[in-house]
Amino acid sequence: MLAFVGPGDEVLTFEPFYDAYGAVIGLSGATHVTAPLLAPDFYPDMTAMEAAFTDRTRVVLLNNPHNPTGAVFPRHVLQRVVELAAKHDCLVITDEVYEHLTFGARHIPVATLPGAAERTITLSSAGKTFSFTGWKIGWLTGPDHLVAAVRTVKQFLTYSSGTPFQAAIATGLALPDEFYQGVAATLQKKRDILSEGLRAAGFDVYTPQGTYFVNVDIAPLGIGDSVDLARRLPGLVGVAAIPVPVFCHPEGAERTRSLLRFAFCKKVELLEEAAARLATLSGKL
Ligand SMILES: Cc1ncc(COP(=O)(O)O)c(C=O)c1O
Protein backbone atom coordinates (compact mmCIF):
# COMPACT_ATOMS: atom_id res chain seq x y z
CA MET A 1 0.00 0.00 0.00
CA LEU A 2 2.80 2.41 0.92
CA ALA A 3 4.40 1.72 -2.45
CA PHE A 4 1.33 2.51 -4.51
CA VAL A 5 -1.20 4.78 -2.82
CA GLY A 6 -1.53 7.89 -0.68
CA PRO A 7 -4.04 10.56 0.33
CA GLY A 8 -6.69 11.14 -2.33
CA ASP A 9 -6.41 7.61 -3.74
CA GLU A 10 -8.99 4.88 -3.19
CA VAL A 11 -8.33 1.23 -2.47
CA LEU A 12 -11.18 -1.18 -3.10
CA THR A 13 -11.65 -4.41 -1.14
CA PHE A 14 -14.47 -6.81 -0.62
CA GLU A 15 -16.34 -6.61 2.69
CA PRO A 16 -15.99 -8.29 5.17
CA PHE A 17 -12.22 -7.86 4.81
CA TYR A 18 -9.13 -9.20 6.63
CA ASP A 19 -8.65 -6.64 9.41
CA ALA A 20 -5.06 -5.72 8.47
CA TYR A 21 -6.34 -4.26 5.19
CA GLY A 22 -8.18 -1.47 6.98
CA ALA A 23 -5.05 -0.72 9.00
CA VAL A 24 -2.54 -0.68 6.13
CA ILE A 25 -4.80 1.35 3.88
CA GLY A 26 -5.19 3.75 6.81
CA LEU A 27 -1.41 3.98 7.24
CA SER A 28 -1.01 4.86 3.58
CA GLY A 29 -3.49 7.73 3.90
CA ALA A 30 -5.67 6.35 1.09
CA THR A 31 -9.42 5.87 1.38
CA HIS A 32 -10.79 2.37 1.90
CA VAL A 33 -13.83 1.64 -0.30
CA THR A 34 -15.64 -1.70 -0.05
CA ALA A 35 -17.98 -3.91 -2.07
CA PRO A 36 -20.13 -6.40 -0.16
CA LEU A 37 -19.88 -10.18 -0.29
CA LEU A 38 -23.27 -11.77 0.10
CA ALA A 39 -24.32 -14.96 1.89
CA PRO A 40 -24.73 -17.84 1.27
CA ASP A 41 -21.79 -18.19 -1.15
CA PHE A 42 -20.14 -14.88 -0.22
CA TYR A 43 -19.49 -13.92 -3.83
CA PRO A 44 -19.52 -10.15 -4.48
CA ASP A 45 -22.60 -8.20 -5.38
CA MET A 46 -21.41 -7.51 -8.94
CA THR A 47 -23.47 -4.35 -9.42
CA ALA A 48 -22.19 -2.89 -6.15
CA MET A 49 -18.64 -3.88 -7.05
CA GLU A 50 -18.85 -2.11 -10.41
CA ALA A 51 -20.32 0.98 -8.73
CA ALA A 52 -17.52 1.01 -6.14
CA PHE A 53 -14.89 1.74 -8.82
CA THR A 54 -14.29 5.48 -9.33
CA ASP A 55 -11.74 7.60 -11.16
CA ARG A 56 -9.77 7.64 -7.87
CA THR A 57 -9.48 3.85 -7.53
CA ARG A 58 -5.76 3.06 -7.67
CA VAL A 59 -5.69 -0.47 -6.24
CA VAL A 60 -8.10 -3.38 -5.98
CA LEU A 61 -6.94 -5.43 -3.02
CA LEU A 62 -8.31 -8.92 -3.54
CA ASN A 63 -8.15 -11.84 -1.16
CA ASN A 64 -8.82 -15.28 -2.60
CA PRO A 65 -9.46 -17.75 -0.92
CA HIS A 66 -11.16 -15.26 1.31
CA ASN A 67 -10.75 -14.56 5.01
CA PRO A 68 -13.13 -14.33 6.85
CA THR A 69 -15.84 -15.89 4.64
CA GLY A 70 -14.05 -18.98 3.28
CA ALA A 71 -15.20 -18.17 -0.28
CA VAL A 72 -13.11 -19.26 -3.26
CA PHE A 73 -14.04 -16.96 -6.12
CA PRO A 74 -14.94 -18.46 -9.50
CA ARG A 75 -13.37 -17.41 -12.78
CA HIS A 76 -16.18 -15.07 -13.86
CA VAL A 77 -15.88 -13.00 -10.65
CA LEU A 78 -12.11 -12.70 -10.94
CA GLN A 79 -12.25 -11.93 -14.65
CA ARG A 80 -14.75 -9.13 -13.99
CA VAL A 81 -12.42 -7.63 -11.35
CA VAL A 82 -9.59 -7.66 -13.90
CA GLU A 83 -11.79 -6.05 -16.58
CA LEU A 84 -12.88 -3.28 -14.19
CA ALA A 85 -9.29 -2.76 -13.02
CA ALA A 86 -8.21 -2.38 -16.66
CA LYS A 87 -11.09 0.00 -17.41
CA HIS A 88 -10.09 2.22 -14.46
CA ASP A 89 -6.37 1.69 -15.03
CA CYS A 90 -5.66 0.46 -11.52
CA LEU A 91 -3.50 -2.23 -9.97
CA VAL A 92 -4.70 -5.55 -8.63
CA ILE A 93 -2.96 -6.69 -5.47
CA THR A 94 -4.09 -10.22 -4.78
CA ASP A 95 -3.55 -11.87 -1.42
CA GLU A 96 -3.56 -15.61 -2.03
CA VAL A 97 -2.09 -16.80 1.27
CA TYR A 98 -4.75 -19.57 1.46
CA GLU A 99 -4.05 -20.70 -2.11
CA HIS A 100 -3.43 -24.35 -1.13
CA LEU A 101 -6.22 -24.58 1.43
CA THR A 102 -9.23 -25.36 -0.78
CA PHE A 103 -11.80 -28.14 -0.59
CA GLY A 104 -12.87 -29.18 -4.08
CA ALA A 105 -13.15 -25.64 -5.48
CA ARG A 106 -10.25 -24.77 -7.75
CA HIS A 107 -8.13 -21.79 -6.75
CA ILE A 108 -7.47 -19.63 -9.81
CA PRO A 109 -4.51 -17.24 -9.45
CA VAL A 110 -5.75 -13.88 -10.75
CA ALA A 111 -2.45 -13.19 -12.50
CA THR A 112 -3.15 -16.11 -14.88
CA LEU A 113 -6.31 -14.48 -16.31
CA PRO A 114 -6.27 -12.58 -19.61
CA GLY A 115 -5.20 -8.95 -19.18
CA ALA A 116 -4.18 -9.44 -15.53
CA ALA A 117 -0.43 -10.15 -15.38
CA GLU A 118 0.76 -6.67 -16.32
CA ARG A 119 -1.23 -4.98 -13.54
CA THR A 120 -1.19 -7.65 -10.80
CA ILE A 121 0.95 -8.27 -7.75
CA THR A 122 0.38 -11.68 -6.16
CA LEU A 123 1.11 -12.26 -2.47
CA SER A 124 1.46 -15.50 -0.60
CA SER A 125 2.89 -16.72 2.67
CA ALA A 126 4.22 -19.75 4.51
CA GLY A 127 1.98 -18.96 7.44
CA LYS A 128 -1.12 -20.79 6.27
CA THR A 129 0.08 -23.73 4.17
CA PHE A 130 2.84 -24.77 6.57
CA SER A 131 1.15 -23.55 9.78
CA PHE A 132 4.12 -21.28 10.51
CA THR A 133 2.26 -18.07 11.14
CA GLY A 134 4.91 -16.80 13.56
CA TRP A 135 7.69 -17.07 11.00
CA LYS A 136 6.27 -14.20 8.92
CA ILE A 137 7.79 -15.45 5.68
CA GLY A 138 5.89 -14.30 2.63
CA TRP A 139 6.62 -13.37 -0.96
CA LEU A 140 5.21 -11.47 -3.88
CA THR A 141 5.42 -11.80 -7.62
CA GLY A 142 4.57 -9.40 -10.41
CA PRO A 143 5.99 -7.19 -13.15
CA ASP A 144 9.52 -5.84 -12.44
CA HIS A 145 8.55 -2.21 -11.99
CA LEU A 146 5.80 -3.06 -9.47
CA VAL A 147 8.04 -5.39 -7.46
CA ALA A 148 10.75 -2.70 -7.48
CA ALA A 149 8.29 -0.18 -6.01
CA VAL A 150 7.51 -2.59 -3.16
CA ARG A 151 11.21 -3.31 -2.53
CA THR A 152 11.91 0.41 -2.37
CA VAL A 153 9.49 0.77 0.55
CA LYS A 154 10.43 -2.53 2.21
CA GLN A 155 14.07 -1.41 2.20
CA PHE A 156 13.23 1.33 4.71
CA LEU A 157 10.76 -0.60 6.82
CA THR A 158 12.24 -3.94 7.86
CA TYR A 159 15.02 -4.21 5.26
CA SER A 160 15.13 -8.02 5.34
CA SER A 161 13.12 -10.87 6.77
CA GLY A 162 14.17 -13.88 8.90
CA THR A 163 16.79 -15.21 6.50
CA PRO A 164 17.21 -18.74 7.97
CA PHE A 165 13.43 -19.15 7.90
CA GLN A 166 13.43 -18.18 4.22
CA ALA A 167 15.81 -21.04 3.41
CA ALA A 168 13.61 -23.48 5.31
CA ILE A 169 10.48 -22.30 3.52
CA ALA A 170 12.22 -22.50 0.13
CA THR A 171 12.79 -26.19 0.88
CA GLY A 172 9.13 -26.57 1.85
CA LEU A 173 7.96 -24.94 -1.37
CA ALA A 174 9.83 -27.61 -3.34
CA LEU A 175 7.83 -30.42 -1.70
CA PRO A 176 5.82 -32.57 -4.13
CA ASP A 177 2.18 -31.80 -4.98
CA GLU A 178 1.02 -34.67 -2.74
CA PHE A 179 2.19 -32.73 0.31
CA TYR A 180 -0.09 -29.84 -0.57
CA GLN A 181 -3.00 -32.14 -1.40
CA GLY A 182 -2.48 -33.83 1.96
CA VAL A 183 -2.59 -30.51 3.82
CA ALA A 184 -5.91 -29.63 2.17
CA ALA A 185 -7.40 -33.11 2.72
CA THR A 186 -6.50 -33.05 6.43
CA LEU A 187 -7.97 -29.60 6.79
CA GLN A 188 -11.15 -30.64 4.98
CA LYS A 189 -11.73 -33.37 7.58
CA LYS A 190 -11.26 -30.78 10.31
CA ARG A 191 -13.70 -28.45 8.55
CA ASP A 192 -16.27 -31.24 8.52
CA ILE A 193 -15.80 -32.08 12.22
CA LEU A 194 -16.27 -28.50 13.36
CA SER A 195 -19.07 -27.78 10.85
CA GLU A 196 -20.99 -30.83 12.04
CA GLY A 197 -20.55 -29.71 15.66
CA LEU A 198 -21.77 -26.22 14.82
CA ARG A 199 -24.79 -27.60 12.96
CA ALA A 200 -25.61 -29.88 15.89
CA ALA A 201 -25.34 -26.86 18.19
CA GLY A 202 -28.16 -25.24 16.21
CA PHE A 203 -26.28 -22.73 14.05
CA ASP A 204 -26.82 -22.25 10.30
CA VAL A 205 -23.43 -23.20 8.83
CA TYR A 206 -21.95 -21.67 5.66
CA THR A 207 -19.63 -24.42 4.48
CA PRO A 208 -16.37 -22.81 3.33
CA GLN A 209 -14.69 -23.78 0.06
CA GLY A 210 -11.28 -22.67 1.29
CA THR A 211 -9.22 -21.18 4.19
CA TYR A 212 -9.58 -22.58 7.71
CA PHE A 213 -12.56 -20.50 8.75
CA VAL A 214 -16.21 -21.42 8.95
CA ASN A 215 -18.96 -18.85 9.37
CA VAL A 216 -22.28 -19.47 11.04
CA ASP A 217 -25.51 -17.54 11.39
CA ILE A 218 -26.48 -17.36 15.04
CA ALA A 219 -30.10 -16.32 14.43
CA PRO A 220 -31.53 -19.88 14.76
CA LEU A 221 -30.42 -19.83 18.42
CA GLY A 222 -32.59 -16.76 18.99
CA ILE A 223 -29.65 -14.32 19.23
CA GLY A 224 -29.14 -11.44 16.84
CA ASP A 225 -25.81 -9.90 17.82
CA SER A 226 -22.64 -11.90 17.12
CA VAL A 227 -20.42 -9.36 18.94
CA ASP A 228 -22.41 -10.01 22.09
CA LEU A 229 -22.34 -13.80 21.64
CA ALA A 230 -18.58 -13.75 20.93
CA ARG A 231 -18.04 -11.98 24.25
CA ARG A 232 -20.13 -14.53 26.14
CA LEU A 233 -19.09 -17.73 24.35
CA PRO A 234 -15.79 -18.36 26.21
CA GLY A 235 -17.57 -18.00 29.55
CA LEU A 236 -20.54 -20.12 28.51
CA VAL A 237 -18.77 -23.08 26.87
CA GLY A 238 -15.04 -22.33 26.74
CA VAL A 239 -14.94 -21.78 22.97
CA ALA A 240 -13.81 -18.57 21.26
CA ALA A 241 -14.96 -17.14 17.92
CA ILE A 242 -14.68 -13.82 16.10
CA PRO A 243 -17.77 -11.81 15.15
CA VAL A 244 -17.81 -11.00 11.42
CA PRO A 245 -18.90 -7.34 11.96
CA VAL A 246 -15.36 -6.58 13.22
CA PHE A 247 -14.18 -7.25 9.66
CA CYS A 248 -16.48 -4.53 8.31
CA HIS A 249 -17.20 -0.82 8.17
CA PRO A 250 -20.43 0.22 9.96
CA GLU A 251 -22.85 -0.53 7.10
CA GLY A 252 -21.33 -3.96 6.47
CA ALA A 253 -21.31 -4.62 10.21
CA GLU A 254 -25.07 -4.18 10.24
CA ARG A 255 -25.43 -6.57 7.28
CA THR A 256 -23.29 -9.26 9.00
CA ARG A 257 -24.65 -8.69 12.51
CA SER A 258 -25.61 -12.33 13.05
CA LEU A 259 -22.44 -13.91 11.59
CA LEU A 260 -19.71 -15.50 13.68
CA ARG A 261 -16.39 -16.92 12.43
CA PHE A 262 -14.83 -20.07 13.88
CA ALA A 263 -11.35 -21.45 13.02
CA PHE A 264 -10.62 -25.14 12.42
CA CYS A 265 -6.79 -25.04 12.14
CA LYS A 266 -6.60 -27.09 15.35
CA LYS A 267 -5.97 -30.69 16.36
CA VAL A 268 -8.85 -33.11 15.71
CA GLU A 269 -9.24 -33.86 19.44
CA LEU A 270 -9.57 -30.17 20.20
CA LEU A 271 -12.21 -29.72 17.49
CA GLU A 272 -14.15 -32.70 18.86
CA GLU A 273 -13.97 -31.21 22.34
CA ALA A 274 -15.18 -27.86 20.96
CA ALA A 275 -18.09 -29.60 19.20
CA ALA A 276 -19.05 -31.38 22.45
CA ARG A 277 -18.97 -28.10 24.37
CA LEU A 278 -20.94 -26.22 21.71
CA ALA A 279 -23.63 -28.93 21.92
CA THR A 280 -24.37 -27.65 25.44
CA LEU A 281 -24.72 -24.01 24.34
CA SER A 282 -28.44 -23.73 23.62
CA GLY A 283 -29.25 -25.00 27.12
CA LYS A 284 -27.10 -22.25 28.65
CA LEU A 285 -28.43 -19.24 26.73
C1 LIG B 1 -6.04 -12.85 4.20
C2 LIG B 1 -4.75 -12.85 4.96
N1 LIG B 1 -3.69 -12.27 4.44
C3 LIG B 1 -2.51 -12.24 5.08
C4 LIG B 1 -2.38 -12.79 6.33
C5 LIG B 1 -1.03 -12.69 7.01
O1 LIG B 1 -0.29 -13.80 6.79
P1 LIG B 1 1.20 -13.89 7.42
O2 LIG B 1 1.05 -13.73 8.90
O3 LIG B 1 1.64 -15.24 7.05
O4 LIG B 1 1.97 -12.79 6.81
C6 LIG B 1 -3.47 -13.39 6.93
C7 LIG B 1 -3.37 -13.96 8.30
O5 LIG B 1 -4.34 -14.09 9.02
C8 LIG B 1 -4.69 -13.45 6.23
O6 LIG B 1 -5.79 -14.02 6.74
The ligand as a Gaussian input file, in Angstrom:
#p B3LYP/6-31G(d) Opt

LIG

0 1
 C       -6.038000     -12.850000       4.195000
 C       -4.755000     -12.851000       4.964000
 N       -3.687000     -12.272000       4.437000
 C       -2.506000     -12.238000       5.079000
 C       -2.375000     -12.791000       6.328000
 C       -1.031000     -12.686000       7.006000
 O       -0.291000     -13.796000       6.789000
 P        1.201000     -13.893000       7.418000
 O        1.050000     -13.731000       8.904000
 O        1.641000     -15.243000       7.051000
 O        1.969000     -12.792000       6.810000
 C       -3.471000     -13.393000       6.931000
 C       -3.371000     -13.961000       8.303000
 O       -4.341000     -14.091000       9.019000
 C       -4.693000     -13.446000       6.227000
 O       -5.792000     -14.021000       6.743000

